[in-house]
Amino acid sequence: MKPVKDQLTIAKKADIKRVLNKYNDRKERDEALKEELAMYDFIASVKKELVKRHMTKYALAKKIGLNPFVVSRVLDNAENAQYKTLQKMAHGLGKRLEMKLT
């Protein structure tokens, strides 16, 4: 049986929480979890917007002047993604990337 999108989303969020359980300090774990979930939410939003606009990762990359490999790497594995890259991706979809200091 092929899982539906919602099941995949839940599985990925569960994986994030499972990996973060390795932290001994609760405060450190909670901060890492917030950061990972923020990135996860950004990636999910970009993917949803691509589907909504019938746009490929390649088309987004060309529109914003990035190598398609970079866009694909960010959307598939966002480790070490630069803020400027994320900002370009958001702008390419007609959106804005916001950061908050809390």
N, CA, C and O of each residue as an XYZ file, in Angstrom:
408
protein
N       0.840     -1.167      0.000
C       0.000      0.000      0.000
C       0.890      1.236      0.000
O       1.835      1.323      0.784
N       0.593      2.183     -0.869
C       1.354      3.419     -0.968
C       0.802      4.439      0.033
O      -0.404      4.686      0.055
N       1.674      5.038      0.868
C       1.170      6.003      1.845
C       0.723      7.298      1.166
O       1.282      7.702      0.146
N      -0.274      7.930      1.738
C      -0.736      9.214      1.227
C       0.160     10.320      1.762
O       0.947     10.092      2.681
N       0.046     11.518      1.193
C       0.923     12.626      1.575
C       0.891     12.917      3.067
O       1.941     13.146      3.666
N      -0.286     12.914      3.683
C      -0.379     13.220      5.109
C       0.393     12.212      5.949
O       1.008     12.583      6.949
N       0.368     10.956      5.560
C       1.108      9.937      6.293
C       2.607     10.180      6.173
O       3.343      9.995      7.142
N       3.066     10.595      4.989
C       4.485     10.883      4.811
C       4.906     12.073      5.657
O       5.984     12.064      6.251
N       4.068     13.089      5.713
C       4.368     14.261      6.516
C       4.500     13.885      7.978
O       5.453     14.299      8.639
N       3.573     13.119      8.488
C       3.615     12.704      9.887
C       4.862     11.872     10.158
O       5.511     12.040     11.191
N       5.193     10.986      9.244
C       6.376     10.145      9.429
C       7.631     10.998      9.491
O       8.512     10.733     10.309
N       7.732     12.008      8.654
C       8.923     12.851      8.650
C       9.025     13.677      9.925
O      10.119     13.824     10.471
N       7.916     14.217     10.410
C       7.959     14.966     11.660
C       8.325     14.046     12.823
O       9.049     14.449     13.734
N       7.833     12.834     12.790
C       8.169     11.866     13.833
C       9.661     11.546     13.790
O      10.294     11.384     14.833
N      10.216     11.455     12.595
C      11.654     11.202     12.459
C      12.465     12.328     13.073
O      13.481     12.082     13.724
N      12.023     13.563     12.869
C      12.727     14.713     13.452
C      12.751     14.587     14.969
O      13.795     14.757     15.599
N      11.598     14.289     15.549
C      11.521     14.177     17.011
C      12.379     13.015     17.520
O      13.031     13.132     18.557
N      12.377     11.900     16.794
C      13.168     10.742     17.197
C      14.661     11.075     17.205
O      15.379     10.710     18.136
N      15.114     11.756     16.184
C      16.529     12.115     16.094
C      16.907     13.085     17.199
O      17.992     12.983     17.771
N      16.029     14.016     17.502
C      16.352     15.019     18.513
C      16.329     14.473     19.931
O      16.814     15.137     20.847
N      15.790     13.304     20.134
C      15.790     12.706     21.471
C      17.188     12.354     21.957
O      17.363     11.997     23.122
N      18.181     12.447     21.086
C      19.559     12.158     21.481
C      20.142     13.239     22.388
O      21.142     13.010     23.068
N      19.514     14.421     22.399
C      19.998     15.498     23.253
C      19.653     15.199     24.704
O      18.523     14.832     25.025
N      20.641     15.360     25.575
C      20.428     15.111     27.001
C      19.747     16.294     27.677
O      18.896     16.110     28.548
N      20.112     17.487     27.284
C      19.566     18.696     27.883
C      18.236     19.041     27.214
O      18.165     19.210     25.997
N      17.201     19.142     28.018
C      15.855     19.391     27.484
C      15.765     20.723     26.744
O      15.146     20.799     25.683
N      16.373     21.766     27.291
C      16.317     23.083     26.657
C      17.015     23.049     25.299
O      16.510     23.599     24.320
N      18.158     22.410     25.247
C      18.907     22.284     23.991
C      18.096     21.493     22.961
O      18.054     21.848     21.783
N      17.462     20.432     23.418
C      16.632     19.606     22.533
C      15.446     20.400     22.003
O      15.121     20.318     20.819
N      14.800     21.165     22.875
C      13.643     21.956     22.466
C      14.025     23.017     21.429
O      13.283     23.253     20.475
N      15.174     23.648     21.618
C      15.643     24.647     20.647
C      15.952     23.994     19.303
O      15.582     24.517     18.252
N      16.621     22.864     19.341
C      16.938     22.154     18.101
C      15.660     21.712     17.397
O      15.568     21.769     16.170
N      14.684     21.275     18.168
C      13.406     20.852     17.596
C      12.706     22.027     16.909
O      12.188     21.877     15.802
N      12.689     23.178     17.550
C      12.068     24.366     16.956
C      12.722     24.714     15.629
O      12.037     25.015     14.652
N      14.054     24.673     15.596
C      14.785     25.000     14.377
C      14.485     24.000     13.263
O      14.248     24.390     12.120
N      14.494     22.726     13.597
C      14.233     21.694     12.591
C      12.803     21.776     12.070
O      12.573     21.639     10.868
N      11.849     21.996     12.958
C      10.460     22.095     12.530
C      10.211     23.350     11.693
O       9.388     23.328     10.778
N      10.912     24.440     11.996
C      10.778     25.656     11.186
C      11.265     25.392      9.766
O      10.618     25.800      8.801
N      12.401     24.712      9.633
C      12.919     24.389      8.312
C      11.995     23.408      7.606
O      11.742     23.536      6.408
N      11.499     22.442      8.341
C      10.568     21.465      7.767
C       9.319     22.170      7.241
O       8.857     21.873      6.140
N       8.776     23.096      8.017
C       7.580     23.830      7.603
C       7.856     24.678      6.363
O       7.012     24.771      5.472
N       9.040     25.299      6.305
C       9.402     26.096      5.130
C       9.448     25.210      3.891
O       8.878     25.557      2.856
N      10.119     24.076      3.993
C      10.244     23.170      2.850
C       8.870     22.655      2.420
O       8.574     22.589      1.227
N       8.037     22.291      3.388
C       6.690     21.812      3.059
C       5.885     22.898      2.357
O       5.140     22.611      1.420
N       6.029     24.135      2.799
C       5.312     25.254      2.175
C       5.781     25.480      0.746
O       4.967     25.715     -0.147
N       7.080     25.411      0.529
C       7.617     25.597     -0.824
C       7.119     24.483     -1.739
O       6.693     24.747     -2.864
N       7.170     23.239     -1.261
C       6.704     22.116     -2.081
C       5.215     22.250     -2.414
O       4.797     21.973     -3.538
N       4.427     22.673     -1.437
C       2.989     22.856     -1.659
C       2.746     23.956     -2.691
O       1.878     23.827     -3.554
N       3.512     25.026     -2.594
C       3.366     26.141     -3.531
C       3.792     25.732     -4.944
O       3.188     26.166     -5.924
N       4.820     24.907     -5.047
C       5.244     24.407     -6.363
C       4.123     23.593     -7.015
O       3.847     23.747     -8.204
N       3.489     22.736     -6.234
C       2.380     21.928     -6.754
C       1.223     22.837     -7.170
O       0.643     22.667     -8.243
N       0.900     23.790     -6.319
C      -0.204     24.715     -6.590
C       0.016     25.478     -7.895
O      -0.927     25.722     -8.647
N       1.268     25.852     -8.155
C       1.594     26.637     -9.350
C       1.987     25.768    -10.547
O       2.349     26.285    -11.604
N       1.913     24.444    -10.372
C       2.321     23.507    -11.433
C       3.744     23.829    -11.904
O       4.014     23.919    -13.101
N       4.628     23.996    -10.947
C       5.998     24.412    -11.223
C       6.960     23.339    -10.727
O       6.731     22.724     -9.685
N       8.018     23.121    -11.463
C       9.020     22.140    -11.050
C      10.136     22.829    -10.268
O      10.259     24.054    -10.284
N      10.934     22.031     -9.592
C      12.109     22.573     -8.897
C      13.032     23.247     -9.908
O      13.618     24.294     -9.636
N      13.149     22.621    -11.083
C      14.004     23.156    -12.142
C      13.508     24.537    -12.587
O      14.302     25.465    -12.748
N      12.200     24.666    -12.784
C      11.628     25.953    -13.212
C      11.854     27.023    -12.146
O      12.166     28.168    -12.475
N      11.701     26.663    -10.889
C      11.953     27.612     -9.801
C      13.414     28.042     -9.815
O      13.718     29.229     -9.696
N      14.308     27.087     -9.960
C      15.743     27.389     -9.973
C      16.083     28.357    -11.103
O      16.814     29.324    -10.890
N      15.565     28.110    -12.287
C      15.837     28.992    -13.423
C      15.252     30.382    -13.193
O      15.872     31.382    -13.552
N      14.075     30.451    -12.602
C      13.414     31.735    -12.348
C      14.223     32.605    -11.383
O      14.272     33.825    -11.539
N      14.854     31.982    -10.394
C      15.582     32.752     -9.376
C      17.087     32.790     -9.616
O      17.834     33.377     -8.833
N      17.527     32.161    -10.707
C      18.943     32.233    -11.067
C      19.862     31.354    -10.244
O      21.032     31.683    -10.047
N      19.340     30.242     -9.765
C      20.164     29.296     -9.009
C      20.345     28.011     -9.802
O      19.550     27.688    -10.685
N      21.380     27.305     -9.480
C      21.606     25.993    -10.064
C      20.480     25.072     -9.584
O      20.184     25.045     -8.389
N      19.848     24.321    -10.485
C      18.772     23.410    -10.070
C      19.204     22.419     -8.987
O      18.384     21.999     -8.171
N      20.483     22.046     -8.977
C      20.996     21.148     -7.945
C      20.855     21.769     -6.558
O      20.549     21.073     -5.590
N      21.076     23.077     -6.465
C      20.994     23.771     -5.175
C      19.557     23.741     -4.650
O      19.323     23.430     -3.482
N      18.603     24.065     -5.518
C      17.193     24.057     -5.112
C      16.777     22.656     -4.690
O      16.105     22.478     -3.674
N      17.179     21.669     -5.471
C      16.831     20.286     -5.155
C      17.456     19.863     -3.822
O      16.804     19.195     -3.018
N      18.694     20.241     -3.587
C      19.382     19.888     -2.339
C      18.678     20.503     -1.139
O      18.511     19.850     -0.109
N      18.268     21.749     -1.269
C      17.566     22.422     -0.162
C      16.239     21.733      0.120
O      15.897     21.496      1.278
N      15.488     21.410     -0.931
C      14.164     20.818     -0.733
C      14.219     19.355     -0.306
O      13.277     18.857      0.310
N      15.302     18.666     -0.623
C      15.415     17.257     -0.253
C      16.181     17.047      1.041
O      15.942     16.074      1.757
N      17.096     17.952      1.344
C      17.926     17.810      2.537
C      18.481     19.185      2.871
O      19.541     19.559      2.371
N      17.790     19.936      3.698
C      18.086     21.350      3.906
C      19.256     21.642      4.841
O      19.345     22.748      5.373
N      20.135     20.702      5.049
C      21.287     20.980      5.895
C      22.128     22.083      5.274
O      22.362     22.090      4.066
N      22.575     23.005      6.094
C      23.455     24.084      5.674
C      22.857     24.986      4.599
O      23.599     25.564      3.805
N      21.562     25.116      4.558
C      20.933     26.014      3.599
C      21.182     27.452      4.040
O      20.993     27.793      5.208
N      21.599     28.278      3.116
C      21.862     29.674      3.440
C      20.571     30.477      3.422
O      19.660     30.192      2.646
N      20.505     31.481      4.283
C      19.324     32.331      4.365
C      19.025     32.969      3.016
O      17.867     33.028      2.602
N      20.043     33.440      2.337
C      19.863     34.108      1.044
C      19.221     33.158      0.029
O      18.390     33.581     -0.774
N      19.601     31.889      0.063
C      19.015     30.896     -0.842
C      17.540     30.698     -0.526
O      16.709     30.666     -1.433
N      17.212     30.565      0.743
C      15.819     30.397      1.157
C      14.993     31.625      0.779
O      13.843     31.506      0.356
N      15.588     32.792      0.934
C      14.913     34.034      0.592
C      14.626     34.086     -0.915
O      13.528     34.468     -1.320
N      15.592     33.709     -1.737
C      15.395     33.689     -3.188
C      14.280     32.726     -3.574
O      13.468     33.023     -4.450
N      14.245     31.577     -2.917
C      13.204     30.596     -3.222
C      11.827     31.165     -2.895
O      10.887     31.013     -3.676
N      11.708     31.813     -1.755
C      10.431     32.408     -1.363
C      10.012     33.487     -2.364
O       8.858     33.532     -2.789
N      10.952     34.353     -2.736
C      10.643     35.421     -3.685
C      10.268     34.859     -5.054
O       9.408     35.414     -5.738
N      10.902     33.771     -5.453
C      10.580     33.141     -6.726
C       9.152     32.623     -6.782
O       8.587     32.447     -7.861
N       8.574     32.381     -5.620
C       7.193     31.914     -5.538
C       6.228     33.051     -5.187
O       5.054     32.824     -4.896
N       6.755     34.278     -5.223
C       5.912     35.427     -4.911
C       5.614     35.561     -3.436
O       4.626     36.185     -3.048
N       6.466     34.977     -2.612
C       6.280     35.010     -1.155
C       7.441     35.744     -0.512
O       8.386     36.155     -1.185
N       7.356     35.901      0.788
C       8.370     36.590      1.557
C       8.825     35.685      2.707
O       8.007     35.015      3.338
N      10.107     35.674      2.967
C      10.643     34.885      4.071
C      10.810     35.813      5.271
O      11.446     36.862      5.175
N      10.235     35.417      6.389
C      10.308     36.224      7.597
C      11.134     35.514      8.657
O      11.052     34.297      8.818
N      11.925     36.290      9.371
C      12.675     35.769     10.509
C      12.280     36.583     11.729
O      12.036     37.786     11.639
N      12.219     35.910     12.871
C      11.869     36.591     14.118
C      12.952     36.332     15.144
O      13.539     35.251     15.189
N      13.207     37.325     15.958
C      14.081     37.160     17.096
C      13.187     37.036     18.312
O      12.474     37.974     18.666
N      13.226     35.857     18.964
C      12.345     35.649     20.111
C      13.134     35.335     21.354
O      12.551     35.129     22.419
